[in-house]
Amino acid sequence: MLPVNCGSHSDYHNFVVENLRKYYPDPDAIARSTWDIIERFWSLDLSYTDELMRDKYSKFGPVPRTPSCMQHSYLLSIDFKVTSITDWAAQLKINPLYAILSGFEAGNTPGVGTFYDFFNRLWDSDNDNFSPYIRPVKAKVKKPKSKGTKAASVEKVTVDQLISQLGDTSSILEQQPYHSLLQIYKKQFLDVSVSKGLINANSLSVAGDGTPVVTSHRMRSNRICDCAEKGISECNCDRYFSQPDCDIGWDSSRDCWYHGYDLYMLVASDSESDLPVFTLLNPASKHDSHGFLETFFRMKSFLPDFNATKLLLDSAHDAMSIYEYCKRENIVPFIDLNEKRGIKVKYKNDFTIGKDGVHVCKEGRRMNHDGSEPSKHRLKFRCPLASRKYGCSCEHPCSDSKYGRTVHLAMKDNPRLINIPPRDSKEWKMEFNARTSAERSNKREKLDFKLEDGRHRSTKMWYCRLYHIMMLQYLDAWDLPYESALRKLILKTA
């Protein structure tokens, strides 16, 4: 039977007020930190969840739980740091406050199976994972030679080829298993934050970063062939994997192997609260440059109203193809240089370009930045020893002019090393410093909301947990009234 819709968000308001008066007539008996959570959830409107999921229930059978109440409850479990669904179902039975904030009558709360039924309806696929359980053994990532560096890519396509492939095709959201999750997240959290002015969708400054998500201590796989019986200890036959979307990757921050996902997050770097915009869970072996491209192009397809004008990325994304793509799409790249890919490039025979994009003359001196010409897409540099009054004081001057040797760097010659604004400018450094917003957002998900403590075995459950954590990040960013309207209603004589 279809779920009984309570009518509107105002009915949820009235239910919470009525039951808080009954079970907690003295608001001071509840801790202030708990009141902050109560206030945020009381003002959270999840009525769109009921509207979206109405068709996911049968018209026959017993009356199910209201979807918005189930979602309220799951969000509460994450906010109260209860990582087990079994433990949370038990907490709902013994703690009236948790039941009331979820929208359930005290003593009449859902069980563990009801929660997993709700997750199944959020996931628009009959399969719990993207990949089949039986698949070939993936190539293992090689350990990097130097400490603190990221592992080399194991991808069979280059960044340039991947940009061409993703640029020529568009992803269809309705075909993705996380379609309903993304719709709920976008309608009730992302779009609301845009309307509040927390995110500028028309001119979005995007910071991207990948982070490891550990799902188990080791890879679990079983042989399904008879090679061992034939005396073959090592074979390349397909195996059964209990977590087929996961594999082994290298965690450069901790210098260790791990099994799980590579979570790639795109964050609005110009938002005050480091708000996430879009994310994907990739296999752990996925290189950040490939993870970024797949996430970014999915974001463009699924969120067409969001226009990225700036990209803030670390040195793992330092590929010429990404700079050329940004130039075609009028996106300003702020990408850290990777020295291994070459920085001292010969320019006009007798000059080189340093790590920060500054010209170095043949005597080894850094030239002075002398302005830029955005209309011509070029930068101007001048000899550091030249004086209009005394001329050039260099022992081997490269120009007879008192003004000194002048060199113009054109972006068309090398958009990777020649940027506007230039890398040595305060504007570039201030903008690039905002790239850490992606790291702070990942820290909130993994440490503050205990993402990895979910200990799930399917991609379905990891996406459900991840998207609801992102929803809580938005909920925490929304300002609440200075005076609590809920406390006044509780204290008010009925």
Secondary structure by P-SEA (a helix, b strand, c coil): ccccccccaaaaaaaaaaaaaacccccccccaaaaaaaaaaaaccaaaaaaaacccccccccccccaaaaaaaaaaaaaaccccaaaaaaaaaccaaaaaaacccccccccaaaaaaaaaaaccccccccccccccccccccccccccccccccccccaaaaaaaaaabbbbcccccaaaaaaaaaaccaaaaaaaccccccccbbbbbbbbbbcccbbbbbbccccccccccccccbbbbccccbbbbbbccccccccccbbbbbcccccccccccbbbbccccccaaaaaaaaaaaaaaacccccccbbbbccccccaaaaaaaaaaccccccccccccccccccccccccccccccccccccccccccccccccbbbbcccccccccccccccccccccccbbbbbbcccccccccccccccaaaaaaaaacaaaaaaaaaacccccccccccccaaaaaaaaaaaaaaaaaaacccccccaaaaaaaccc
